[in-house]
Amino acid sequence: MKGTRLSLAQFKGTELSWELKSGIIELALHRGPCNELGSASLVELENFAAALDELETDAHALIIHSEMKAGFCAGADLRELYSRSSKMEKSEAARGVRDFLERIHRMLNRIDASPLTTIAAVHGVTFGGGFELALVCDLIIADKMARFCFPELRLGLIPGFGGIPRLKRDLGNAVVRDLLLTGRSFNATKAQQIGLVSQVVSEGEALRAARATAAQLGKFDRQTAVAAKRFIKPIPHAELRKEIDLFCELFTRPAVQAGLKRFVESTAAQPYLP
């Protein structure tokens, strides 16, 4: 495993870090500018998912948060995706995308299925794949500046990291259609109103609130919490597989390469913003 690991309970890589302390695992994302998820991020997330088997024996909660000022996560690394796919034949690019998505799904499903109570502490940009990472968690605690969005429609795509099935699991179809088909963003207040976010806190306070919540969780019987989570949060495996198929089918269209090219060539400081 690349990175600095003093023990299984502590790791610092180039994209993320984690630490287990007092029964709480904190997974910190720290890749600039806004934790775009590319091949290097995926490797370190896979390492974390593999480490969970042992980490879970001494933990009751997991907090995922960002150390980047811009936000929680801007989603997939579209520049890397365009750079790779534009140099490949269509069929080869499609295979590469499918492999990447299947790896992402395995990692996210592992976190989703964890017996730990999982908390996403989010702020700022929580878009695309970053939104999907937050949706894996049992609870989302957002500071008032957080914004949630699926901008994939502008690229001719749908969310590909499990966002649609997990939103359908957690919320009503009306919300799913709104986010998916309009590409507009929701602020933290709206997200709480529709049941997406469990707590809205002051700017910069999401991690503190998540830590307080995780500490409270340690007072309860773990087996009861595990049984309750298993009952109320089934993983929609069949729909997740269909999502991968549809994403890969759409990815081969010329409109997608054109959309990715526009994104890559954008001179905006944060081209992922609406």
Helices and strands as residue ranges (DSSP letters): E 4-7, E 10-12, E 16-21, E 24-29, H 39-55, G 56-58, E 61-66, E 71-73, H 78-85, H 90-112, E 117-122, E 125-127, H 128-136, E 139-143, E 147-149, G 151-155, H 163-170, H 173-182, E 186-187, H 188-193, E 199-201, H 206-217, H 222-232, H 237-251, H 254-265
